[in-house]
Amino acid sequence: MSEDGLHTHFDFAGLSARDRYKLLIGTVIPRPIAFVTTVDTQGRANAAPYSFFNALSADPPILAIGVENHADMSFKDTAKNVRETEEFTVNIVDDALLDAMNVCAVPFPSDVDELAAAGLTPIAGTHVRCPRILEAPASLECRRYLTLEVGRSREIILGEVLGVFIRSDAVNAERKHVDQRAMDAIGRLGGHGYSRIRDQFDLPTMSLEQFQRQQMAREDAGS
């Protein structure tokens, strides 16, 4: 660790996995939450939230989820089910779903139905066998595209989105425009922290010509 007078530098080569984790989740914020539903080979549903998650591509439509193994390096139910069925659904977490999502984060035994424990309503999948969550503002049904094993403790699951269900009051079907305020999604921070997305603002990307005009205006104002 060193300082330059303004920033503190941490060399990851000299840090433990736990310390690297703490620094990553504290700086890469806010992170969207993947509330993942899967089924095992017997059709039993599982639900668990993951905050190492994001959309990576629109063509093809690809999502990525980072799933950590158990301490003994065995697979969590989500990773095991995706390996065996090659399907999963990502349910977006809004503020109203927060407490139920937290129940599903409890390390229940594999035979416990997390959806029932959280009082959530499973809806049969359309493109996949695993259910989506009725209470979620949006659900993305995915087929496993690729699994990357990154070390012994974690794998990254890439999923191709086959279809998305969006609550009707949060989307303009003709324009394909999602009302982000109506979605009321939450994000993950470091530690036990979460954030809401209610404080929003617009910032359009400038064209080169707009940038050049802005620079000229600043130079003229400073002269």
HUMOQUI-V101714 format. One record per residue. N is the residue number from 1. PHI is phi in whole degrees, 0 to 359 (* if undefined). OMEGA is omega as a letter, one per 40 degrees, with the letter a starting at -180 (none if undefined). D_FIRST is the distance of its C-alpha to the first C-alpha in Angstrom with 1 decimal. Layout:
n & phi & omega & d_first
N & PHI & OMEGA & D_FIRST
N & PHI & OMEGA & D_FIRST
//
This chain:
n & phi & omega & d_first
1 & * & i & 0.0
2 & 213 & a & 3.8
3 & 229 & i & 7.1
4 & 247 & a & 10.5
5 & 96 & i & 12.7
6 & 233 & a & 13.3
7 & 236 & i & 10.4
8 & 258 & a & 6.9
9 & 260 & i & 5.3
10 & 241 & i & 4.7
11 & 275 & a & 6.5
12 & 298 & i & 9.4
13 & 296 & a & 10.8
14 & 256 & a & 8.8
15 & 251 & i & 9.5
16 & 285 & i & 13.0
17 & 300 & i & 15.5
18 & 295 & a & 15.7
19 & 291 & i & 12.1
20 & 297 & i & 12.5
21 & 300 & a & 15.9
22 & 298 & a & 14.9
23 & 289 & i & 12.6
24 & 293 & a & 15.4
25 & 287 & i & 18.2
26 & 274 & a & 16.7
27 & 253 & i & 16.4
28 & 272 & a & 19.4
29 & 219 & e & 22.0
30 & 283 & i & 24.8
31 & 251 & i & 25.8
32 & 294 & a & 29.5
33 & 248 & i & 30.8
34 & 264 & i & 32.9
35 & 268 & a & 35.4
36 & 266 & i & 36.8
37 & 249 & i & 40.3
38 & 220 & i & 41.5
39 & 229 & i & 44.4
40 & 273 & a & 44.8
41 & 293 & i & 47.6
42 & 263 & i & 50.0
43 & 86 & i & 49.3
44 & 279 & a & 47.4
45 & 278 & i & 45.0
46 & 225 & i & 41.3
47 & 222 & a & 39.0
48 & 203 & i & 35.2
49 & 267 & i & 32.6
50 & 221 & a & 29.5
51 & 255 & i & 26.9
52 & 271 & a & 25.4
53 & 205 & i & 28.4
54 & 188 & i & 29.7
55 & 271 & a & 32.6
56 & 249 & a & 31.9
57 & 205 & i & 35.4
58 & 255 & a & 38.8
59 & 218 & e & 40.8
60 & 284 & a & 40.7
61 & 283 & a & 39.5
62 & 237 & i & 36.4
63 & 251 & i & 34.2
64 & 231 & i & 31.1
65 & 229 & i & 30.1
66 & 265 & a & 27.2
67 & 243 & i & 28.6
68 & 275 & i & 26.8
69 & 285 & i & 28.8
70 & 295 & a & 29.7
71 & 301 & i & 27.8
72 & 273 & i & 30.5
73 & 74 & i & 29.9
74 & 283 & a & 33.3
75 & 285 & i & 33.8
76 & 290 & a & 33.9
77 & 302 & a & 37.3
78 & 301 & a & 36.2
79 & 297 & a & 35.0
80 & 296 & a & 38.0
81 & 294 & i & 40.5
82 & 293 & i & 39.2
83 & 300 & a & 39.4
84 & 275 & a & 43.0
85 & 250 & a & 44.3
86 & 61 & i & 42.2
87 & 220 & i & 42.4
88 & 196 & i & 40.5
89 & 233 & i & 40.6
90 & 261 & i & 37.8
91 & 257 & a & 38.9
92 & 284 & a & 37.2
93 & 264 & i & 36.4
94 & 258 & a & 37.8
95 & 299 & a & 37.6
96 & 291 & a & 40.9
97 & 266 & a & 39.5
98 & 301 & a & 36.4
99 & 295 & i & 37.8
100 & 294 & i & 39.5
101 & 299 & a & 36.4
102 & 294 & i & 34.6
103 & 297 & a & 37.5
104 & 290 & i & 37.2
105 & 278 & i & 33.5
106 & 297 & a & 34.9
107 & 284 & i & 34.7
108 & 293 & i & 38.5
109 & 298 & a & 40.3
110 & 298 & a & 41.4
111 & 272 & i & 44.9
112 & 269 & i & 44.1
113 & 275 & a & 44.8
114 & 297 & a & 41.8
115 & 297 & i & 43.8
116 & 293 & a & 46.6
117 & 298 & a & 44.4
118 & 268 & a & 42.8
119 & 72 & a & 46.3
120 & 263 & a & 45.6
121 & 254 & i & 48.3
122 & 280 & i & 48.0
123 & 241 & a & 49.9
124 & 304 & i & 51.0
125 & 292 & i & 49.0
126 & 261 & a & 50.9
127 & 264 & a & 49.1
128 & 225 & a & 47.5
129 & 277 & a & 48.6
130 & 282 & a & 45.8
131 & 281 & i & 46.5
132 & 255 & a & 44.9
133 & 258 & a & 44.5
134 & 303 & a & 47.2
135 & 286 & a & 45.2
136 & 286 & i & 42.4
137 & 291 & i & 42.7
138 & 205 & i & 42.1
139 & 221 & a & 42.0
140 & 245 & a & 41.3
141 & 273 & a & 43.1
142 & 230 & i & 41.4
143 & 251 & i & 42.2
144 & 301 & i & 39.5
145 & 261 & a & 38.8
146 & 194 & i & 36.2
147 & 241 & i & 33.8
148 & 254 & i & 30.5
149 & 268 & a & 29.1
150 & 249 & a & 25.4
151 & 82 & a & 24.5
152 & 281 & a & 26.3
153 & 263 & a & 25.2
154 & 210 & i & 25.9
155 & 227 & i & 28.4
156 & 250 & a & 28.9
157 & 259 & i & 32.5
158 & 263 & a & 34.0
159 & 236 & i & 37.2
160 & 272 & a & 40.0
161 & 285 & i & 41.3
162 & 267 & i & 45.1
163 & 186 & a & 45.9
164 & 229 & i & 44.6
165 & 251 & a & 46.3
166 & 236 & i & 45.6
167 & 306 & a & 47.3
168 & 300 & a & 50.2
169 & 281 & a & 49.5
170 & 246 & a & 46.0
171 & 215 & i & 47.2
172 & 264 & a & 49.8
173 & 297 & a & 51.3
174 & 288 & a & 53.1
175 & 273 & a & 50.1
176 & 58 & a & 47.5
177 & 255 & i & 45.6
178 & 265 & i & 43.4
179 & 279 & a & 43.3
180 & 291 & i & 39.7
181 & 290 & i & 40.6
182 & 292 & i & 43.2
183 & 296 & i & 40.7
184 & 53 & a & 38.7
185 & 289 & i & 35.8
186 & 244 & i & 32.6
187 & 236 & a & 29.0
188 & 261 & i & 26.2
189 & 247 & i & 23.1
190 & 281 & i & 20.2
191 & 60 & i & 21.2
192 & 260 & a & 24.9
193 & 277 & i & 25.2
194 & 226 & i & 27.7
195 & 224 & i & 29.0
196 & 256 & a & 32.5
197 & 250 & a & 33.5
198 & 285 & i & 36.3
199 & 267 & a & 34.7
200 & 238 & i & 35.3
201 & 209 & i & 36.0
202 & 260 & i & 37.3
203 & 212 & a & 35.8
204 & 297 & i & 37.9
205 & 288 & a & 36.4
206 & 280 & i & 38.1
207 & 284 & i & 40.3
208 & 299 & a & 39.8
209 & 296 & i & 42.9
210 & 296 & i & 41.6
211 & 297 & a & 38.3
212 & 296 & i & 40.3
213 & 296 & i & 42.7
214 & 296 & i & 39.8
215 & 296 & i & 38.4
216 & 296 & i & 41.9
217 & 297 & i & 42.5
218 & 292 & a & 39.3
219 & 293 & i & 40.3
220 & 296 & a & 43.8
221 & 291 & a & 42.6
222 & 272 & a & 40.6
223 & 274 & none & 43.4
//
